[in-house]
Amino acid sequence: MAEVVYEAVDVEVGVLRILHDITLSASPGTFLGVIGPNGSGKSTMLRCLYRALEPSSGTVRVDGRDLSAVSMRDNARQVAALTQSTSPDFDFTAAEIVATGRLPHRGVLAVGTRDDREICAHAMDAADVTHLAGRVFATLSGGEAQRVLIARAFAQQPRVLVLDEPTNHLDVRHQYAVLRAASDRDVTIVAALHDLNIAAQFCDRLVVLARGEVVGAGSPAEIVTPGNIRRWFGVGAHVFVHPRLSVPQVIFDEIADPDATPVHTFTGEEER
């Protein structure tokens, strides 16, 4: 587990500002969910953490170390990422894909050890893909492939797990099973999520992005309210408390204002 800190992070590509003054933190072992409308900068924010993108200004730190001063290999030993765009076209089996999660720990040319094989086996079991071990990755369905890539991230044994829309392509059972498996690992999780109900059930804290800025942050109970959903997503909603988990859950109603743009900042007061 490790602390993750973003401090005044800006990302600019050409003349386009994608992120502006992102400042937030995730305590060791917590599950931080990043929510917000499409195009708000969620994936860009995560890319700065797993070093696919360098901030234009500001710093991202893991346990106090500025990632710009850490080698890519060292960062891969502590930060594993499930991205939206990873889709290997090689004729690797699912087991071989998962085994690549061990490369930061042993190098490309080193032979996998018995410990490596056991770690990969446990990772595949946690992601429910053991039965797919011998299948060629390219032949898997979208949901199967997603779970194999999640197993690869587990096999990396990171201290920080970055998940960019991890439930894409997954059926309901595997959405919950995979996030539960991730939550049960001794890692800090930073995840971009679209499903507010899943976010409320699994996340300790939520951060809301809109137009590349943090516009809200707090517990699921503070963030997932009808007023906030209307403000940030432009959709009417009814929110009730889960009878067993005591977390907010949402039933969506209708588009509140088709022309609404989520830009308002969270005041800290629960919006009804």
C-alpha positions in Angstrom: 0.0 0.0 0.0 1.2 3.5 -0.7 -0.1 7.1 -0.5 -0.9 8.8 -3.8 -0.7 12.6 -4.1 -1.5 14.9 -7.0 -0.3 18.4 -6.4 -1.3 21.2 -8.8 -1.1 19.0 -11.8 -1.7 20.5 -15.2 -1.7 18.6 -18.5 -1.7 20.5 -21.8 -1.5 19.0 -25.3 -0.6 21.7 -27.8 -3.0 24.6 -27.0 -5.5 22.2 -25.4 -5.7 22.2 -21.6 -6.9 18.8 -20.5 -6.3 19.0 -16.7 -5.9 22.1 -14.6 -4.7 22.3 -11.0 -5.5 18.8 -10.0 -4.8 18.4 -6.3 -6.0 15.3 -4.4 -4.7 12.4 -2.4 -5.5 8.8 -1.6 -4.3 7.4 1.7 -2.6 4.0 1.8 -5.0 1.1 1.3 -8.0 3.3 0.3 -10.2 2.9 -2.8 -10.4 6.3 -4.5 -13.0 6.6 -7.2 -12.8 9.2 -10.0 -16.2 10.1 -11.6 -17.4 12.7 -14.0 -18.9 13.2 -17.4 -17.3 12.0 -20.6 -14.3 14.1 -21.6 -13.7 15.4 -18.1 -10.1 14.2 -17.9 -10.4 11.0 -15.8 -8.2 8.8 -18.1 -5.7 11.6 -18.5 -5.4 11.9 -14.7 -4.8 8.2 -14.3 -2.2 8.2 -17.1 -0.1 10.6 -15.1 0.0 8.0 -12.3 1.2 5.1 -14.3 3.6 7.2 -16.3 2.0 7.0 -19.7 1.8 10.8 -19.7 3.9 13.5 -18.0 2.2 16.5 -16.4 2.9 19.8 -18.0 3.3 21.2 -14.4 2.8 20.0 -10.9 3.8 16.7 -9.4 2.4 13.2 -8.8 3.9 11.4 -5.9 3.7 7.8 -4.5 4.8 7.6 -0.9 6.4 11.0 -1.2 8.5 10.2 -4.3 8.0 12.4 -7.3 7.3 10.0 -10.2 9.3 12.1 -12.6 12.4 11.0 -10.7 11.5 7.3 -10.7 12.5 5.0 -13.6 9.7 3.4 -15.6 10.7 0.0 -14.4 10.7 1.0 -10.8 7.4 2.7 -11.2 6.0 -0.5 -12.8 7.0 -2.4 -9.7 4.8 -0.2 -7.5 2.0 0.9 -9.9 0.0 -1.5 -12.1 -2.6 -0.2 -14.5 -5.6 -1.6 -16.3 -6.2 0.8 -19.2 -9.0 1.1 -21.7 -6.9 0.6 -24.7 -4.8 -2.5 -23.9 -5.6 -5.2 -26.4 -2.5 -7.3 -27.4 -2.8 -8.8 -30.9 -0.1 -11.3 -30.4 -0.7 -15.0 -30.4 -0.1 -15.2 -26.6 -2.3 -17.4 -24.4 -4.1 -15.9 -21.5 -1.6 -17.4 -19.1 1.3 -15.8 -21.1 -0.4 -12.5 -20.9 -0.8 -12.7 -17.2 2.8 -13.8 -16.8 3.9 -10.5 -18.4 2.8 -8.8 -15.1 5.9 -10.3 -13.5 8.4 -8.6 -16.0 9.0 -5.5 -13.9 10.2 -7.8 -11.1 12.5 -10.2 -13.1 13.3 -8.6 -16.4 12.4 -9.5 -20.0 15.0 -12.3 -20.5 14.8 -13.9 -17.1 13.0 -17.2 -16.7 9.9 -17.2 -14.5 10.4 -18.8 -11.1 8.1 -21.1 -9.2 7.1 -18.1 -7.1 6.2 -16.2 -10.3 4.0 -19.1 -11.5 2.3 -19.3 -8.1 1.6 -15.6 -8.1 0.2 -15.7 -11.6 -2.0 -18.7 -10.7 -3.4 -16.9 -7.7 -4.0 -13.8 -9.8 -5.9 -15.8 -12.4 -8.0 -17.4 -9.8 -8.9 -14.0 -8.3 -10.0 -12.8 -11.7 -11.8 -16.0 -12.5 -9.8 -16.8 -15.6 -8.0 -20.0 -14.6 -10.1 -21.9 -17.1 -8.9 -19.6 -19.9 -5.2 -20.2 -19.3 -4.6 -22.0 -22.6 -6.8 -19.9 -24.8 -5.2 -17.5 -27.3 -5.9 -14.0 -26.1 -7.2 -12.8 -29.4 -10.0 -15.4 -29.3 -11.4 -14.2 -26.0 -14.6 -12.2 -25.7 -14.4 -8.6 -24.5 -15.3 -9.6 -20.9 -12.9 -12.5 -20.8 -10.1 -10.4 -22.2 -10.8 -7.7 -19.6 -10.5 -10.2 -16.8 -7.3 -11.6 -18.1 -5.8 -8.1 -18.1 -7.1 -7.5 -14.6 -5.3 -10.8 -13.6 -2.1 -9.4 -15.2 -2.4 -6.3 -13.0 -2.9 -8.5 -9.9 0.2 -10.6 -10.9 2.3 -7.4 -11.0 1.8 -7.2 -7.2 1.7 -3.4 -7.1 1.3 -1.1 -4.1 -1.0 1.1 -6.2 -3.6 -0.3 -8.6 -4.9 2.0 -11.3 -8.2 0.9 -13.0 -9.6 2.8 -15.9 -13.2 1.7 -16.4 -12.4 -1.8 -15.0 -16.0 -3.0 -15.5 -16.1 -2.4 -19.2 -17.4 -5.5 -21.0 -18.1 -7.4 -17.8 -21.4 -8.9 -16.8 -22.9 -8.0 -13.5 -21.5 -11.0 -11.6 -17.9 -10.3 -12.8 -18.2 -6.6 -12.2 -18.8 -7.2 -8.6 -16.4 -10.2 -8.3 -13.5 -8.4 -9.9 -13.9 -5.2 -7.8 -14.3 -7.2 -4.7 -11.1 -9.1 -5.5 -9.3 -5.8 -6.1 -10.6 -4.4 -2.8 -9.4 -7.4 -0.9 -5.8 -6.9 -2.0 -3.4 -4.9 0.1 -3.1 -2.0 -2.3 -4.2 1.6 -2.8 -6.7 1.8 -5.7 -7.4 4.7 -7.9 -10.2 4.0 -10.4 -12.2 5.9 -13.0 -15.7 4.7 -12.9 -18.9 5.5 -14.7 -21.4 3.4 -12.7 -22.3 5.5 -9.7 -23.9 2.6 -7.8 -20.7 0.6 -8.1 -18.6 3.6 -7.2 -20.7 4.2 -4.0 -20.5 0.5 -3.0 -16.7 0.0 -3.4 -15.0 3.4 -3.0 -14.0 5.0 0.3 -13.9 8.4 -1.3 -15.0 10.0 -4.6 -13.5 12.8 -6.6 -15.5 14.4 -9.3 -13.9 15.9 -12.5 -15.5 18.2 -14.9 -13.8 20.1 -17.7 -10.4 18.9 -16.4 -10.9 20.3 -12.9 -11.8 18.8 -9.5 -15.3 20.1 -8.8 -16.2 17.8 -5.9 -14.6 15.4 -3.4 -16.0 13.5 -0.4 -17.5 10.3 0.8 -20.0 8.5 -1.4 -22.8 9.8 0.9 -21.6 13.4 0.4 -21.2 13.1 -3.4 -24.0 10.8 -4.6 -27.0 12.9 -4.0 -29.9 14.0 -6.4 -28.7 17.6 -6.4 -25.1 16.7 -7.2 -26.1 14.2 -10.0 -28.3 16.9 -11.6 -25.6 19.5 -11.3 -22.7 17.4 -12.7 -24.4 15.0 -15.0 -27.6 16.9 -16.0 -29.8 13.9 -15.0 -32.6 13.6 -12.5 -32.2 10.9 -10.0 -33.7 9.3 -6.9 -31.1 8.2 -4.3 -31.8 5.7 -1.5 -29.7 3.9 1.1 -28.7 0.3 0.3 -30.6 -1.8 2.9 -27.5 -3.9 3.8 -24.5 -1.8 2.9 -25.8 1.5 4.0 -24.4 3.3 1.0 -26.2 5.5 -1.5 -27.7 3.9 -4.6 -29.2 5.6 -7.6 -32.3 5.2 -9.8 -32.1 7.6 -12.7 -35.1 9.5 -13.8 -34.7 11.7 -16.9 -32.4 14.2 -18.5 -32.9 17.3 -16.4 -31.6 19.8 -18.9 -30.3 18.6 -22.3 -28.1 21.7 -22.5 -26.7 21.5 -19.0 -22.9 21.5 -18.7 -21.4 20.2 -15.4 -19.1 23.0 -14.1 -20.2 23.8 -10.6 -18.0 23.2 -7.7 -19.0 21.1 -4.7 -19.7 23.3 -1.6 -19.5 20.5 1.0 -23.2 20.7 1.6 -25.3 17.8 0.7 -27.6 18.7 -2.2 -31.1 17.3 -2.1 
